[in-house]
Amino acid sequence: MNVPGITEAAIEAAYAAYKSDAEKNGYRLNPDGEFVKNLIRGLLKNEQRYGYRACPCRLASGIKEQDLDVVCPCDYRDVDLEEHGACYCALYVNEAIASGKQKVAPIPERRPPRSERMKAGAVKVASTTERPVFPLPVWRCKVCGYLCAREQPPGICPICKATKERFERFV
């Protein structure tokens, strides 16, 4: 599939970068290389459109601050991998799927509807003397200091590979 303005060389380079990054950080890409390259085409097309690589399986608003949760790799990747063996678009998969022992099954959408995301809003600060109020808990890896905002800490730190137990509630 050709996407205007996106060369095969750009797709191959992005594919190599995603694969290297996944392996370096303990993740696996879907073993279907053509499927992955089609997803990468969508990511690159969204980067052309919006200036950031929004997940091609979701509708992006074009406003980066509203889409930070779906910039690849999205905020939902790790919990989808833990519960379903693959992320929503199946770019990232677990070892069982990567080795062919398990098939990718449909994954329910976790992203709240736009109306709920808009209600949650961004970080709010009432005055300069008050602490910020975040819409989600912020977790800190006690090993490397990685921070993430989500309902639960990640199962594995994407930076140092520490397990969930090594995270603490930061804010």
C-alpha positions, 0 to 999 in steps of 0.5 A: 500500500502506497501512502503519498509522501511516505517512501518505502525507505522511511517505512523500513527505517521506522520499522527497524527503529521500532523493532530495535526499541522493542527488543531493547526494552523487553517488548515484541513486535507482531511477527507479521512484518507486512502488518507491522509495516502497514501500521507504521505507514499509518503512524507516519501518515499521522505524523505528516498530518498532525506532527506526532505519531498517533496510533493509526487505529484510533481517531486523533484530534490533531491537538497533541495535548488531547492525544498524548494518550494515543501517541505510539506507544500509547498509554494503554499498551502495557495493560493491554499486553498484560491482559490480552497479549497484544496492544489495541492495534496489535503492533506490540505482542507478548512472547506467546503471540510472537512465537505463534503459540497464541493468536491475537484476539480482539481487544476492547477499547480502553480509551475513554470517549472524548466527552469523558477525556475532556471532562478529566482535563489536564493538570489543574492548579488553583494557585501557585502555592497549591500542589497540582491535581492530576486526573490520574495517579502518578507512579514513580519507579523506585529503581530508575525514577521513571514517571507515568500517569495511569490508574495502576503502575505498569507491570514492568518499567519500560526503562529498567524492567523493574516489576510493578512492586518497585513502583510507588505512588508519586502524586 
